[in-house]
Amino acid sequence: MNSGYSPDLDFYIEKVERPGAYEMTTFHTHHKYEIYYEIEGSHRYFIEDTAYVVNAGSVVLIGENQIHKTGSIGEGPSSRIAVIFSPNYLKELSAGFDDVDFFDFLSSGRNHLINHISVKQQNRIHAMLQQMMLLQEVSGREAQTANKLILGTLLLYLKHLCDMQPERGRENARVSNRIIDQIQSYIAVHYAEKLTLTEIAAKFYISPYYLSRLFKKTINLSLVEYINGIRIKAAQSMIERGDESISAVAAKSGFMTTAHFRRVFKDATGLSPQQYRQYYRQVTKEDAEE
């Protein structure tokens, strides 16, 4: 089970080792934070509207509800540890230090990738992750408390590394292309309209074949995946802030049929649009009661 898709899990950590190339089947998003540590190998990681080259020893930070997808670079083996957690998991710790913000830096676009990390710093991060992996297997209040303290310590350490990292290092890791940047800006404005590969290619005076290959190479998503991602983000916002019918949300976010919308939404979030609405209302209600 993907923990990002499980509303009942406030914390989950896992290590995954792969012998060869791998690519996520589709983008996804969740109302949780994620810390991704690359132990071995290289990946191209797409987050929101930008792709990054992630090498061994680097950390990727993903904020709440941010669309993301990863794929291998090359055919060699890879290994990573990912931590997925909700703000609620550290509620008690946050309340005890109300002058410390444990989470805000995770959602900043400038902090998606930490790639200027010394071997000593990498070892410290890796050690904390390994401790949390061991504690996840231990039941009891004391083990859970220790795990939360380690996670809080890790977050403050990563926040420090973000503050210390030179901006040029982050920029050099971004995968960008002038034409793709322009197309992304166009889609951001016109996502609710009917968009096709052929029409977009013609608008930017390139062939559909070239556009398709360039888009995939640059941001690790097909053009259709990217458009669907923008539409799902818009749909989530509409579901969260209003009471419109699911069919109305589908139409306003650019999907031609409600059935297609439901399928893409479920693939991206792990929940149907109606389940997502119920889940978001429950989370909002719990926050209001605190």
C-alpha distance (Angstrom), angle and dihedral (degrees) to the residues before:
residue distance angle dihedral
M1 . . .
N2 3.79 . .
S3 3.80 105.9 .
G4 3.78 91.4 -151.8
Y5 3.79 87.2 63.9
S6 3.82 94.6 49.1
P7 3.82 112.1 89.1
D8 3.83 90.7 -171.6
L9 3.83 92.6 61.6
D10 3.80 113.7 79.7
F11 3.81 93.3 177.5
Y12 3.78 136.4 26.5
I13 3.80 134.0 159.7
E14 3.78 128.2 -175.5
K15 3.79 140.5 170.0
V16 3.80 118.1 -142.8
E17 3.80 125.5 -169.1
R18 3.81 120.9 -171.0
P19 3.83 127.1 -171.3
G20 3.80 95.1 -149.6
A21 3.79 146.9 1.6
Y22 3.79 119.0 -28.2
E23 3.79 137.0 177.8
M24 3.79 129.6 -175.8
T25 3.79 109.5 -111.3
T26 3.81 92.5 -130.4
F27 3.79 142.1 -6.5
H28 3.78 117.7 -90.1
T29 3.78 141.6 -172.5
H30 3.80 136.2 -160.7
H31 3.82 139.6 -176.9
K32 3.78 89.6 -112.1
Y33 3.78 140.1 82.1
E34 3.79 123.0 -107.7
I35 3.80 133.3 -157.3
Y36 3.80 114.0 -166.0
Y37 3.82 119.8 -169.9
E38 3.81 118.7 -168.0
I39 3.81 109.4 -145.0
E40 3.80 99.3 171.2
G41 3.80 135.0 3.4
S42 3.79 133.6 18.5
H43 3.80 131.6 -85.1
R44 3.76 139.5 -176.1
Y45 3.80 106.2 -130.2
F46 3.80 121.5 -163.9
I47 3.84 116.7 -158.9
E48 3.81 122.8 175.7
D49 3.82 100.9 -45.2
T50 3.81 103.2 -18.5
A51 3.80 136.9 73.2
Y52 3.81 123.3 -147.3
V53 3.80 134.7 -166.7
V54 3.80 106.4 -126.4
N55 3.82 117.8 -163.5
A56 3.80 132.2 -175.3
G57 3.80 111.9 -66.2
S58 3.80 94.3 28.0
V59 3.81 127.7 119.5
V60 3.80 126.2 -143.0
L61 3.81 119.4 -156.8
I62 3.81 120.9 -159.4
G63 3.79 123.5 -171.3
E64 3.78 129.4 -145.9
N65 3.79 114.8 -62.8
Q66 3.81 94.7 -0.6
I67 3.81 115.6 147.6
H68 3.80 113.2 -123.0
K69 3.78 143.4 166.7
T70 3.80 134.4 175.0
G71 3.79 136.5 -158.7
S72 3.82 135.6 177.0
I73 3.77 124.2 -99.5
G74 3.79 107.2 -141.9
E75 3.79 130.5 -5.9
G76 3.81 100.1 -83.1
P77 3.81 129.0 111.4
S78 3.78 121.6 -79.8
S79 3.79 138.6 -167.2
R80 3.79 132.9 -170.5
I81 3.79 143.7 163.6
A82 3.80 120.4 -140.0
V83 3.80 127.6 -167.7
I84 3.81 118.5 -164.0
F85 3.80 119.8 -174.4
S86 3.77 142.6 154.1
P87 3.83 125.0 -127.4
N88 3.79 86.5 -114.4
Y89 3.81 90.3 67.3
L90 3.81 90.7 68.0
K91 3.81 95.4 36.5
E92 3.81 94.5 119.0
L93 3.80 93.3 45.2
S94 3.80 92.0 47.7
A95 3.80 91.2 49.4
G96 3.80 90.4 53.0
F97 3.81 91.3 54.4
D98 3.78 103.0 34.5
D99 3.81 91.6 163.3
V100 3.83 91.5 60.5
D101 3.81 121.9 78.4
F102 3.79 108.2 -150.4
F103 3.81 97.0 177.1
D104 3.80 115.8 32.3
F105 3.81 96.3 86.0
L106 3.83 91.1 56.1
S107 3.81 92.6 68.9
S108 3.80 97.0 47.9
G109 3.80 113.9 111.7
R110 3.79 90.3 -141.6
N111 3.82 90.6 60.4
H112 3.80 101.5 51.4
L113 3.81 91.8 107.6
I114 3.81 130.0 36.3
N115 3.78 105.4 -171.5
H116 3.80 106.2 150.7
I117 3.81 97.7 80.0
S118 3.80 125.2 141.4
V119 3.81 121.1 -133.1
K120 3.81 89.0 -107.8
Q121 3.81 90.9 53.1
Q122 3.81 91.2 46.1
N123 3.80 90.3 52.7
R124 3.79 91.1 51.2
I125 3.81 92.1 51.1
H126 3.79 92.3 45.1
A127 3.82 91.8 49.6
M128 3.82 92.6 53.5
L129 3.80 91.0 48.2
Q130 3.80 91.3 50.2
Q131 3.81 90.8 49.9
M132 3.81 90.2 53.4
M133 3.80 91.1 48.7
L134 3.80 90.1 55.2
L135 3.82 93.6 45.3
Q136 3.81 91.5 50.2
E137 3.81 87.3 68.4
V138 3.82 93.4 51.6
S139 3.80 120.8 85.0
G140 3.76 125.0 -148.1
R141 3.76 140.2 72.8
E142 3.81 95.5 -89.0
A143 3.81 93.5 54.8
Q144 3.81 91.2 48.0
T145 3.80 90.9 49.5
A146 3.81 91.7 49.6
N147 3.79 89.9 49.6
K148 3.80 92.2 52.1
L149 3.80 91.6 49.1
I150 3.81 91.0 51.6
L151 3.81 91.8 48.1
G152 3.80 90.7 49.3
T153 3.81 90.1 49.9
L154 3.81 90.8 48.6
L155 3.81 91.9 50.8
L156 3.80 92.7 51.7
Y157 3.82 90.3 47.3
L158 3.81 92.5 50.3
K159 3.79 89.5 47.1
H160 3.81 88.4 54.7
L161 3.82 91.2 49.6
C162 3.81 90.2 50.6
D163 3.80 90.2 53.2
M164 3.80 91.2 49.0
Q165 3.81 98.2 44.2
P166 3.81 115.8 104.2
E167 3.79 113.2 -117.1
R168 3.81 91.6 -132.1
G169 3.79 90.9 62.5
R170 3.79 91.2 57.9
E171 3.78 93.1 46.1
N172 3.80 93.1 50.6
A173 3.81 89.9 56.5
R174 3.80 94.1 54.2
V175 3.79 117.0 103.0
S176 3.79 106.8 -140.8
N177 3.78 141.9 163.3
R178 3.81 127.3 -175.7
I179 3.83 95.4 -133.0
I180 3.81 92.7 46.6
D181 3.81 90.3 48.9
Q182 3.81 89.6 54.1
I183 3.80 92.6 47.4
Q184 3.80 91.5 49.5
S185 3.81 89.3 53.1
Y186 3.81 90.1 49.6
I187 3.82 92.3 50.4
A188 3.81 91.3 48.8
V189 3.80 88.8 61.0
H190 3.82 99.7 37.2
Y191 3.83 104.1 33.7
A192 3.84 92.5 117.4
E193 3.81 90.7 59.4
K194 3.79 127.9 77.8
L195 3.80 106.3 -82.1
T196 3.80 126.1 -174.2
L197 3.78 133.5 178.3
T198 3.80 91.5 -119.6
E199 3.80 95.1 50.7
I200 3.80 94.7 46.3
A201 3.82 91.8 46.7
A202 3.80 90.5 51.4
K203 3.80 91.9 49.1
F204 3.80 90.5 55.9
Y205 3.82 95.1 39.5
I206 3.81 97.6 -117.1
S207 3.79 132.8 114.0
P208 3.83 120.1 -94.8
Y209 3.81 89.6 -123.9
Y210 3.80 92.7 53.4
L211 3.80 92.3 45.2
S212 3.79 91.8 50.3
R213 3.81 93.6 50.9
L214 3.80 94.1 41.8
F215 3.80 93.4 50.0
K216 3.79 93.0 50.1
K217 3.80 93.2 45.4
T218 3.81 94.3 47.8
I219 3.80 104.3 44.3
N220 3.83 104.8 11.7
L221 3.82 92.5 -118.0
S222 3.76 131.2 98.7
L223 3.80 115.5 -119.1
V224 3.82 90.1 -107.6
E225 3.80 91.8 50.6
Y226 3.79 91.0 50.6
I227 3.82 93.5 49.2
N228 3.80 90.6 47.3
G229 3.79 89.6 50.4
I230 3.80 92.2 54.5
R231 3.80 90.2 46.8
I232 3.82 93.4 49.0
K233 3.81 90.6 51.8
A234 3.80 89.5 52.2
A235 3.80 91.1 46.9
Q236 3.80 92.1 50.8
S237 3.78 90.0 53.0
M238 3.82 91.6 50.4
I239 3.80 92.4 47.8
E240 3.79 91.9 48.5
R241 3.79 97.5 49.0
G242 3.81 103.5 35.4
D243 3.78 149.0 30.6
E244 3.80 100.6 -122.9
S245 3.78 117.2 141.7
I246 3.78 118.0 -94.9
S247 3.82 90.4 -114.0
A248 3.83 90.3 54.2
V249 3.80 91.0 49.5
A250 3.80 90.1 49.6
A251 3.80 92.5 52.3
K252 3.81 95.1 44.7
S253 3.79 92.4 49.9
G254 3.81 92.8 52.8
F255 3.80 105.5 -100.1
M256 3.79 115.6 140.1
T257 3.81 95.0 -146.6
T258 3.80 134.5 24.3
A259 3.80 90.5 -132.3
H260 3.80 91.8 57.5
F261 3.79 90.2 46.4
R262 3.80 92.3 52.2
R263 3.80 91.6 49.7
V264 3.82 95.6 49.0
F265 3.82 92.0 42.9
K266 3.81 91.9 52.4
D267 3.81 91.6 47.9
A268 3.81 91.1 51.0
T269 3.81 101.5 42.3
G270 3.79 105.3 20.0
L271 3.81 89.1 -123.3
S272 3.79 133.7 86.1
P273 3.83 114.4 -114.3
Q274 3.82 90.0 -103.7
Q275 3.81 92.9 47.9
Y276 3.79 88.9 48.3
R277 3.82 90.8 53.2
Q278 3.81 91.3 50.3
Y279 3.79 92.1 46.3
Y280 3.80 93.7 48.9
R281 3.81 92.1 47.9
Q282 3.80 90.4 50.9
V283 3.81 92.7 49.9
T284 3.80 91.1 47.0
K285 3.80 91.4 48.9
E286 3.81 92.2 50.7
D287 3.82 91.5 49.6
A288 3.80 91.0 50.0
E289 3.81 92.3 51.0
E290 3.80 94.0 53.6
